[in-house]
């Protein structure tokens, strides 16, 4: 820029800064007052402290504010939101989205983003607002590759956001200032041609010491976001390109017949960072994203009379804390004065040993002499007034009520007895302070949007990148790898081989949306999942046969993953997830089909065999039944013959008695033999029926055995294929 342009630019910059300073001045003053009160413990008025000191009276501070702040901050730390990226158009895909998730997790780990998040939420709870930022830096000292990082801003008072912003994040910021006090030596080394002149605005001309010191100079980052109009083209192929891209490649598009189908005007944004001092622009850096990379974390937000106010967790509890200090000091003072109670006695009783009696209420003497018959007595100490103690308790309850944090939420003993009641009271406390955690989640989501917006520009070159899984396990993936012309022209089998190569993820195409998941960390979720799975297995032990690998994966002892893999290899087909190798999955499918065919054939064979055997048994039974009926007929015939012979005994002479008697004996013996044979056949028939039932059981057992052998063969094939 020319000198006049620089001067005009700096004039406009100072005017914008005045607006930002005026809009945020009350919030910054409130922030500093709350920090001094709640964190540093400056809770007494300085004049009151001096007056009480002159009277020999204490000014006790029992600062309860940090405990309340830590409750909110540490709750946010335990339930830190995680960024999730999702594909939203036809050029994006879930696999690349998961790679981007791994890149973001790696960015957070390498740049210690948890420290930036914790500092921001701590400042928001303590003072009403905090900030962190997204930055760029070289991957290492010997490369031109850039890496994205997340940095903390320790002092929120150095940030002056857009005065016209109304969003809960910085997505609508068009301006922002970030100031820094820099040693003069460092300033001169970094910008040797620049004059050591502080960046000042007209609103603070009378307070030069704030901006300029003997050994320091203040430098300001001036972030500007400007809207730019452009045209976009939709081609016959469905691709959407900018007007500039189309103009540069117009001939190629027309040669391919990829004509323009539609044209639309749209608005984009360009972000520029200026480093300025009092009279010149030190640096001008083009930011590759469309958002100013300063992210706010707000506390409690209130709009009033066109002004935006931010309040800390403790702001409205400051009066209750002040009263608590006063009543605790009063009680302490009364207790401290108890040994100094005066002595009471009749007139003249203290004349003897007067020097000792004059300071007897503040010094311990081995003996005191007195005049008269009635010895002096000390005025009894009644103890601290009950009203002072009650007021101290009231002040303590007021602090809890104002902030919505009660004893149960703080882990202290409360009136609640049951675990359910305690849990409900804890949830009430979480609900009353949830807006702090929710604002943190909103800020992290916007940080994710900024990172996703930067990734196509920052990670545009082909490179190997480290990504992290949800469990923190790192791996390396190739991104943006391009195939040469010869490879692109491959067809047939070579093309199939190329498609079977390792996935290469393109980060420069596709659109992705960002969400956040608020809740316990992955480690906490893993622990809870392990406990739940163990409880489930205790209730349903039969589930261990198919879920043992999942339980082992959730364990934290060494080689748990190896153990889980071996257990997984022993699972039957159909239980394992579908993320196996395609060839193995195809083989498993074929084996399942073969198993179905084999089972059907065996069932048909065994069914027919059983039917044949049953039919044969039925024939045998029918034959035995016919034989039984024949024998029953013979028995009846013999019984008839015996009756006829008995009738003949009456008419025949006595000389035939012996002969008839012998015939009776023979008939009885023959009948007994027939009956015995008949009973034996019935027994044989029962035995054959039992044998038939046993054979059926043997057939069922044989079928189950064959099924087990088939499944074992499938497991062996699967193990070999893996």
Protein Blocks (a to p, Z undefined) as FASTA:
>chain_A
ZZklmmmmmmmmmmmmmmmmmmmmmmmmmmmmmmmmmmnopabcfklmmmmmmnopacdd
ddfklmmmmmmmmmmmmmcccdddddfbfkbcfklmmmmmmmmmmmmmmnommlmmmmmm
mmmmmnopacdddddddfblkbcbdcddddddfblmlpccdfkbcbfblklpcbdcdddd
ddfklmmmmmmmbccdddddfklmmmmmlmocfkbccdddddddddddddddddfkopac
dfklmmmmmmmmmmnopacfbdcdddddddddddddfkbcfbdcddfbfbdcbdcddddd
ddeehiacdddfklmmmmmmmmmmmmmmmmmmmmmmmmmpccdddehklmgoklmmmmmm
mcccfbdcdedjbdcdddddebjafklmmmmmmmmmmmmmmnopafklnopacfbfbfml
mmmmmmmmmmmmmmmmmmmmmmmmmmmmmmmmmmmmmmmpgcddddddfkopacdddehi
acdfklmmpghjlmmmmmmmccdddfkgccddddddedddfklmmmmmmmmmmmmmmmmm
mlmmmmmmmmmmmpcbehklmmmmmmmmmpcehjacckbcfklmmmmmmmmmmmmmmmmm
mmmmmmmmmmmmmmmmmmmmmmmmmmmmmmmmmmmmmmmmmmmmmmmmmmpcfklmmmmm
mmmmmmmmmmmmmmmmmmmmmmmmmmmmmmmmmmmmmmmmmmmmmmmmmmmmmmmmmmmm
ZZ
